Amino acid sequence: LGLERVGIHDNFFDIGGNSVLVLSLLNIINAKLNAKVQVTDIFQYPSVSKMTKYLAPHETNLIEEKPRVNNLARRRKTLSKTSRMEA
């Protein structure tokens, strides 16, 4: 996206994201979080804060083999880093 900073409430599409970049973002989220986020989820939850709220109830389905100690905090941190990387 070419941005220096991205806030957790910034909408991915409002700051320059598009359907092609969604695929890159999706791959990063799923790889980093061992998640099963779908393309439609990015469109429904286009900010780090919204995606975090969406993922929180699915926490037990996201991390299967990793320890569950502080998973939510770790995912929030990863999503925040990912948004900065995409910027």
C-alpha contacts under 8 A as a table, 3 or more apart, distances in Angstrom:
res1	aa1	res2	aa2	distance
1	L	15	I	7.48
1	L	16	G	5.96
1	L	17	G	6.64
1	L	86	E	5.88
1	L	87	A	4.44
2	G	86	E	7.71
2	G	87	A	5.09
3	L	6	V	6.93
3	L	87	A	4.43
4	E	84	R	7.61
4	E	87	A	6.33
5	R	84	R	6.09
5	R	87	A	6.51
6	V	10	D	6.47
6	V	83	S	6.28
6	V	84	R	5.74
6	V	87	A	6.33
7	G	10	D	5.21
7	G	48	V	7.94
7	G	83	S	7.98
8	I	47	S	6.16
8	I	48	V	4.76
8	I	49	S	5.32
8	I	80	S	6.64
8	I	83	S	7.82
9	H	47	S	5.44
9	H	48	V	6.31
9	H	49	S	5.68
9	H	50	K	7.62
10	D	14	D	7.37
10	D	15	I	7.10
10	D	46	P	7.97
10	D	47	S	5.54
10	D	48	V	7.53
11	N	14	D	5.18
11	N	15	I	6.40
11	N	46	P	5.21
11	N	47	S	4.79
12	F	15	I	5.59
12	F	16	G	6.70
12	F	17	G	5.14
12	F	18	N	7.98
12	F	46	P	5.23
12	F	47	S	5.85
13	F	16	G	5.33
13	F	17	G	4.28
13	F	18	N	5.97
13	F	46	P	7.10
14	D	17	G	6.92
17	G	21	L	5.96
17	G	22	V	7.06
18	N	21	L	5.30
18	N	22	V	6.19
19	S	22	V	4.99
19	S	23	L	7.03
20	V	23	L	5.75
20	V	24	S	7.34
21	L	24	S	5.17
21	L	25	L	6.22
22	V	25	L	5.03
22	V	26	L	5.89
22	V	39	V	7.01
22	V	42	I	7.01
23	L	26	L	5.01
23	L	27	N	6.22
23	L	39	V	7.21
24	S	27	N	5.21
24	S	28	I	6.33
25	L	28	I	5.14
25	L	29	I	6.16
25	L	82	T	7.93
25	L	86	E	7.37
26	L	29	I	5.22
26	L	30	N	6.07
26	L	37	V	6.80
26	L	38	Q	7.23
26	L	39	V	6.81
26	L	42	I	7.50
27	N	30	N	5.29
27	N	31	A	5.96
28	I	31	A	5.21
28	I	32	K	5.89
28	I	82	T	7.30
29	I	32	K	5.32
29	I	33	L	5.81
29	I	34	N	7.71
29	I	35	A	7.00
29	I	37	V	7.46
29	I	79	L	7.16
29	I	82	T	7.45
30	N	33	L	5.36
30	N	34	N	5.13
30	N	35	A	4.45
30	N	36	K	5.87
30	N	37	V	6.26
31	A	34	N	5.20
31	A	35	A	6.99
32	K	35	A	7.80
32	K	78	T	7.16
33	L	62	L	7.01
33	L	63	I	7.21
33	L	75	R	6.51
33	L	78	T	7.67
34	N	62	L	6.01
34	N	63	I	6.04
35	A	61	N	7.82
35	A	62	L	4.75
35	A	63	I	7.07
36	K	62	L	7.00
37	V	41	D	6.26
37	V	42	I	7.77
38	Q	41	D	5.21
38	Q	42	I	7.01
39	V	42	I	5.47
39	V	43	F	6.91
40	T	43	F	5.16
40	T	44	Q	6.22
41	D	44	Q	4.97
41	D	45	Y	5.77
41	D	46	P	7.88
41	D	51	M	7.96
42	I	45	Y	5.18
42	I	46	P	5.20
42	I	51	M	7.64
43	F	46	P	5.51
45	Y	48	V	7.84
45	Y	50	K	5.04
45	Y	51	M	5.01
45	Y	54	Y	7.30
46	P	50	K	6.69
46	P	51	M	6.81
47	S	50	K	5.24
47	S	51	M	6.05
48	V	51	M	5.15
48	V	52	T	5.99
48	V	76	R	7.86
48	V	79	L	6.12
48	V	80	S	6.50
48	V	83	S	7.15
49	S	52	T	5.16
49	S	53	K	6.34
50	K	53	K	5.16
50	K	54	Y	6.19
51	M	54	Y	4.94
51	M	55	L	6.05
52	T	55	L	5.10
52	T	56	A	6.02
52	T	75	R	7.60
52	T	76	R	6.27
52	T	79	L	7.70
53	K	56	A	5.32
53	K	57	P	7.55
54	Y	57	P	6.67
54	Y	58	H	7.51
55	L	58	H	5.19
55	L	59	E	6.21
56	A	59	E	5.22
56	A	72	L	6.61
57	P	60	T	7.84
58	H	61	N	5.37
58	H	62	L	6.43
59	E	62	L	5.28
59	E	63	I	6.87
59	E	71	N	7.58
59	E	72	L	7.20
60	T	63	I	6.22
60	T	64	E	7.25
61	N	64	E	6.64
63	I	66	K	5.85
63	I	67	P	7.89
63	I	68	R	7.34
63	I	71	N	7.99
67	P	71	N	7.87
68	R	71	N	5.39
70	N	73	A	5.52
70	N	74	R	6.32
71	N	74	R	5.04
71	N	75	R	6.07
72	L	75	R	5.12
72	L	76	R	6.18
73	A	76	R	5.13
73	A	77	K	6.23
74	R	77	K	5.13
74	R	78	T	6.15
75	R	78	T	4.95
75	R	79	L	5.99
76	R	79	L	5.15
76	R	80	S	6.11
77	K	80	S	5.10
77	K	81	K	6.20
78	T	81	K	5.04
78	T	82	T	5.98
79	L	82	T	4.92
79	L	83	S	6.13
80	S	83	S	5.22
80	S	84	R	6.45
81	K	84	R	5.10
81	K	85	M	6.16
82	T	85	M	4.94
82	T	86	E	6.16
83	S	86	E	5.19
83	S	87	A	6.23
84	R	87	A	5.09
